[in-house]
Amino acid sequence: MKNADTILLPRWLIPVADNDADSCGAVFEDHALVIRQGRIADVGPRSTVTAEWEAVESVTLEDHVLIPGLVNAHTHAAMTLLRGYADDMPLMEWLSEHIWPAEARWVSREFVAAGTELAILEMLRGGTTCFQDMYFFPDMVAARAEAAGMRAVVGMIVIEFPTVWAKDAGEYLEKGLETRDALRHSTLVSAAFAPHAPYTVNDKALEKIAMLAEELDCQVHMHVHETEHEISESSARFGMRPLERLDRLGLVSHRLGAVHMTHLLDAEIETVASRGVSVIHCPQSNLKLASGMCRVHDLITAGANVAIGTDGASSNNDLDMMAEMQTASLLAKGVSGDPSALDAANSLYAATLGGARALGLEEQIGSLETGKLADVVAIDLADACSWPVYHPLSQVVYGCAARQVSDAWIGGRRVLENGRPTQLDSSRVMSDARQWGLKIGAPSPSSDP
């Protein structure tokens, strides 16, 4: 017998092996998954696995489906503290008149610590085991993720205007690279360049980021083509659309994770696909802000990698990747007029292995394959909203709620057990967030009568 740490015994298992529709949609019944030293040591029929392996712990999951941990490919974690702060308005009004002023007043290391922990608590309970962040104080985001046992890619944010984090593009880059260097030995957290958007970062800074990304073999995470206004402004200011400008500056490559991409021409879709750019689709945020609708079906048909993100809780208003998968599938069908567009298998792929690819982590996470890190989620399908079960994969995407996520493992460590986080003090996290809500919600002195 071979020794292992944990054997998981679910009723169903969905490995999401690769992007071939037949195999990425495979569902196996009565299989087992073996975890040894933080990695998946074996996946196979239950009888075969249990005859070959002996584990310290066996976990039977009678009516559960096992999937790879969900990858939230784009969020602003700490903005959970601004959830519902400003709603029902277009992007630029929302940003310039409400969110940016609130951030200028409230964002601090303590704000980011509390908001990030609240985000991690929400994400873990909903089956997300890895997130890519873009926010201030990425060192604090990294520290909170490490403490919670959460996998993350933190953004080395760059924006032209001064904030509490940095005064100019040069200082943003300097502090970001210091954060990246400090994470070089972490097994959970890494860093990516995160220039905010084409309209908030100048050519000189973008060229430097392109050069550094090439030298360091580092991903770039950026809002691109989010609104028609962004595109028309770029055309007026630079004489070209944002994607073309980024291409001329050397940023359009397999390293780029382009967030939103709600306004694309046919030629731009071809460019994205041929250059290996990942499109990070945030359907609920785009719908809520009326920013536009990404042509996901056309992108996938062209061969582009599509990932899914929630965006921040201030514009979504949650970090629920289960709901995001369903919305992504339904929206793709409506936009394309094709009911087969972004079917359940491809939606789950985008939320797992597609996300891992966008983050440059596809060799480590995103699928349940031998040798990969054991980032695994169990979903209880014995619920009124997902019972009976004819097609487990369809139920996961179209019928399940986040509350049905019962257990999660990250790097083989159980971080969620029967719906309860094992590394986070939920009561403290909620109390801290409540205090911030009271502080932010109180009238400012200048508004007192």
Buried (B, 14 or more C-beta within 10 A) or exposed (E): EEEBBBBBBBBBBBBBBBBEEEEBBBBBEEBBBBBBEBBBBBBBEBEEBBEBBEBEEBBEBEBBBBBBBBBBBBBBBBBBBBBEBBEEBEBBEBBEEBBEEBBEEBBBBEBBBBBBBBBBBBBBBBBBBBBBBBBBBBBBBBBBBBBBBBBBBBBBBBBBEEBBBBEBBEEBBEBBBBBBEBBEEBEBBBBBBBBBBBBBBEEEBBBBBBEBBEEEEBBBBBBBBBBEBBBEBBBEEBEBBBBBBBBBBBBBBBBBBBBBBBBBEEEBBBBBBEBBBBBBBBBBBBBBBEBBBBBBBBBBBBEBBBBBBBBBBBBBBBBBBBBBBBBBBBBBBEBBEEEEBBBBBBBBBBBBBBBBBBBBBBEBBBBBBEEBBBBBBBBBBEBEEBEEBEEBBBBBBBBBBBBBBBBBBBBBBBBBEEBEBBBBEBEEBEEBBEEBBEEBEEEEEEEEE
